[in-house]
Amino acid sequence: MLERKARSIGQESQDSLPYSSSKVHDTLGCGGDYPVQMYSGDSYMPMIQTIQTHYVCTDCGKKYKWLDSLKRHQRVDCGNKEKKFSCHVCDRKFKYRYELRNHITAHHCG
């Protein structure tokens, strides 16, 4: 009797889980990178499955997990982009403004 009650309680809690295997596609919506937890049968050990979308650069084929990373790559890194931040003291050039700031602080201040 207790065993049957324990199984029915376990089944109820499994059915109410937000990421149960029957609801995987409903919770994903429009896709993307979502860790999805699925519970199998009578086992309460969660199985973690990661669904990944890759964003690919059309110029060089490099893959990125996040769209923002791809956009930054295309804006700054892809191809032979000119380094547009130059030091006013020694004319060294940098891709990123923070690299220029670090350079000036380390080499020209103090």
Backbone torsions as a table, in degrees:
resi	resn	phi	psi	omega
1	MET	NA	-48.1	179.1
2	LEU	-64.3	-37.0	-179.8
3	GLU	-63.3	-43.1	179.8
4	ARG	-64.8	-40.8	178.5
5	LYS	-63.6	-42.5	179.5
6	ALA	-62.5	-41.5	178.2
7	ARG	-64.3	-41.7	-178.7
8	SER	-67.6	-35.9	176.7
9	ILE	-66.8	-42.2	177.8
10	GLY	-61.9	-39.5	179.6
11	GLN	-66.8	-41.1	178.4
12	GLU	-62.6	-44.2	-179.2
13	SER	-68.3	-32.7	178.2
14	GLN	-68.8	-39.2	-179.8
15	ASP	-68.2	-26.7	-177.2
16	SER	-90.4	-0.3	179.8
17	LEU	-68.6	137.8	-176.1
18	PRO	-68.9	-24.1	-177.2
19	TYR	-118.7	37.0	178.2
20	SER	-66.8	158.9	-172.3
21	SER	-60.5	-26.0	179.8
22	SER	-76.0	-14.7	-176.2
23	LYS	-111.4	9.9	-175.1
24	VAL	-57.6	-49.5	-175.9
25	HIS	-72.0	-30.1	179.1
26	ASP	-68.0	-35.4	-175.0
27	THR	-82.7	-15.3	-175.6
28	LEU	-81.0	-29.2	178.9
29	GLY	65.2	-114.9	-173.2
30	CYS	-92.0	8.5	177.6
31	GLY	95.0	-177.7	-179.9
32	GLY	124.3	-165.0	-178.3
33	ASP	-98.0	102.1	-179.2
34	TYR	-129.9	126.0	171.4
35	PRO	-73.7	130.5	-176.1
36	VAL	-118.4	126.4	177.5
37	GLN	-97.7	131.8	177.7
38	MET	-126.7	144.4	179.2
39	TYR	-115.4	133.2	-174.5
40	SER	-108.5	128.5	172.4
41	GLY	48.9	-133.0	-179.5
42	ASP	-84.5	-7.3	-178.0
43	SER	-79.0	135.4	178.6
44	TYR	-101.8	14.9	176.3
45	MET	-82.4	117.1	-178.7
46	PRO	-70.7	141.5	173.4
47	MET	-108.2	121.9	-179.1
48	ILE	-95.7	126.1	177.9
49	GLN	-124.2	128.7	179.1
50	THR	-104.4	124.9	177.6
51	ILE	-99.0	119.6	-173.9
52	GLN	-115.6	139.7	173.3
53	THR	-111.5	133.9	178.7
54	HIS	-108.7	136.7	175.0
55	TYR	-103.7	126.3	-172.1
56	VAL	-113.0	134.1	175.8
57	CYS	-71.2	127.7	-178.5
58	THR	-74.0	-18.7	-179.4
59	ASP	-85.1	-45.9	-173.5
60	CYS	-118.9	-10.1	177.5
61	GLY	84.3	4.8	179.4
62	LYS	-68.3	139.1	-176.5
63	LYS	-104.1	143.3	178.3
64	TYR	-133.6	147.1	180.0
65	LYS	-77.6	-32.8	-175.8
66	TRP	-115.7	142.4	179.8
67	LEU	-62.8	-39.4	179.0
68	ASP	-60.8	-35.7	178.5
69	SER	-66.7	-40.0	176.8
70	LEU	-63.7	-43.8	-180.0
71	LYS	-62.2	-42.0	178.1
72	ARG	-63.7	-42.5	178.2
73	HIS	-58.4	-46.8	-178.4
74	GLN	-67.4	-33.5	-178.1
75	ARG	-76.9	-37.1	-170.5
76	VAL	-113.5	-44.9	-167.1
77	ASP	-98.5	-38.0	-169.7
78	CYS	-66.2	133.6	-179.0
79	GLY	76.4	-160.5	178.9
80	ASN	-100.5	73.4	179.9
81	LYS	-75.6	141.0	178.9
82	GLU	-75.4	138.7	174.5
83	LYS	-76.7	117.2	-169.3
84	LYS	-101.7	0.1	177.8
85	PHE	-109.4	112.3	-176.9
86	SER	-115.7	146.4	179.8
87	CYS	-74.6	133.1	-178.9
88	HIS	-77.2	-12.8	-178.8
89	VAL	-93.9	-49.4	-173.8
90	CYS	-118.6	3.8	177.9
91	ASP	62.3	18.7	173.3
92	ARG	-72.1	144.7	-175.6
93	LYS	-114.3	150.8	-176.3
94	PHE	-137.5	152.2	176.9
95	LYS	-73.4	-38.6	-173.0
96	TYR	-117.3	146.6	178.7
97	ARG	-61.5	-38.9	-178.6
98	TYR	-64.2	-31.6	176.9
99	GLU	-66.1	-40.1	177.0
100	LEU	-63.4	-45.4	178.8
101	ARG	-59.0	-45.8	179.3
102	ASN	-62.6	-39.8	179.3
103	HIS	-61.8	-48.1	-178.8
104	ILE	-63.2	-42.7	179.0
105	THR	-63.3	-42.6	-175.7
106	ALA	-77.4	-33.1	-170.0
107	HIS	-112.6	-21.7	-172.7
108	HIS	-122.7	-2.6	178.5
109	CYS	-104.9	144.8	170.0
110	GLY	90.6	NA	NA
